[in-house]
Amino acid sequence: MLDKAPSLLDVSHLTVERNGRKLLDDISFSLGAGEIISVIGPNGGGKTTLLRTVLGLIVPDGGSVKLAPGTSIGYVPQKLAIDATMPLTPQRFLSLGMKGVRGRVADVAERCGISHLLDRQLAALSGGETQRVLLARAILKQPSLLVLDEPTQGMDVAAQSDLFRLVEAIREETGAAVILVSHDLHLVMRGTDRVLCLNGHLCCTGHPAEVERDPSFRSLFGRLDEAAVVPYRHDHDHTHDGACDHDHGHDHGHHHHH
Ligand SMILES: Nc1ncnc2c1ncn2[C@@H]1O[C@H](COP(=O)(O)OP(=O)(O)OP(=O)(O)O)[C@@H](O)[C@H]1O
């Protein structure tokens, strides 16, 4: 067997159960330094649960999450939970509780396209603007692992591809590994090294081109060239290993293409 580069993150047979239901079912994968992995899958497929378990915010019911010693994590959550009445500017938010970042705020803000927002009120920013501020804060930490939960939500199309380019640039410059959740299959397929397709269990995983050919990917998302205009119908005609007890009959109300 060939020697593998040491992993930054090793997820092994991870299971998370709530109310007798497996939200994550026997998930295994690893992430090497400098690698960008995207997690895709239908709503409720367990993507956020996976990220939160990797971050140690959820204790797994089975399996393990191992981070290489000294790994520092920058996290962009799906939503920012701040009190809308609290006066806080992005300028202050970016350095809040973080030592030695002040000198880099202007540069990182520029790269994230938020220089013009620094003196506004954080609570008044739009969804896409907020996402950029959250990303800037995560980058300022100079993490070895960036964990991004739907970082492009609320962003316009140009901003979405800017974000993927920025993430790639950060990876090139710092060697950080990235694990991100995205519903934008086109950007995921272009901008990432490996894809995990998650629907409670791991439906398929691999290089974007391999995943796109996988029957279980097609059953969830249809053909990629149609995916942007015609979202998926969640039909589940692929097989499971029998351990899945979640409802497979639901329909997300979209058309299904093979
Ligand atoms: N604490 C909890 N107790 C019970 N069920 C939960 C809990 N947290 C999440 N779930 C359920 O677990 C499933 C996975 O949720 P999760 O947020 O991980 O999905 P997701 O893939 O990130 O979805 P989306 O694409 O909608 O963001 C959902 O059905 C959700 O309702």
The ligand as a Gaussian input file, in Angstrom:
#p B3LYP/6-31G(d) Opt

LIG

0 1
 N      -31.259000      18.067000      17.622000
 C      -31.959000      17.408000      16.708000
 N      -32.920000      16.544000      17.084000
 C      -33.636000      15.854000      16.166000
 N      -33.454000      15.986000      14.846000
 C      -32.507000      16.832000      14.420000
 C      -31.708000      17.584000      15.319000
 N      -30.847000      18.334000      14.600000
 C      -31.109000      18.071000      13.310000
 N      -32.108000      17.180000      13.196000
 C      -32.651000      16.608000      11.951000
 O      -31.568000      15.975000      11.296000
 C      -31.711000      16.048000       9.894000
 C      -30.427000      16.609000       9.316000
 O      -30.352000      18.000000       9.608000
 P      -29.180000      18.902000       9.023000
 O      -29.423000      20.295000       9.488000
 O      -27.885000      18.264000       9.350000
 O      -29.446000      18.774000       7.455000
 P      -28.787000      19.564000       6.241000
 O      -28.317000      18.508000       5.283000
 O      -27.762000      20.505000       6.735000
 O      -30.049000      20.303000       5.644000
 P      -30.218000      21.705000       4.825000
 O      -29.752000      21.439000       3.430000
 O      -31.681000      21.917000       4.882000
 O      -29.419000      22.756000       5.552000
 C      -32.940000      16.900000       9.645000
 O      -34.000000      16.036000       9.341000
 C      -33.152000      17.629000      10.960000
 O      -34.498000      17.899000      11.170000

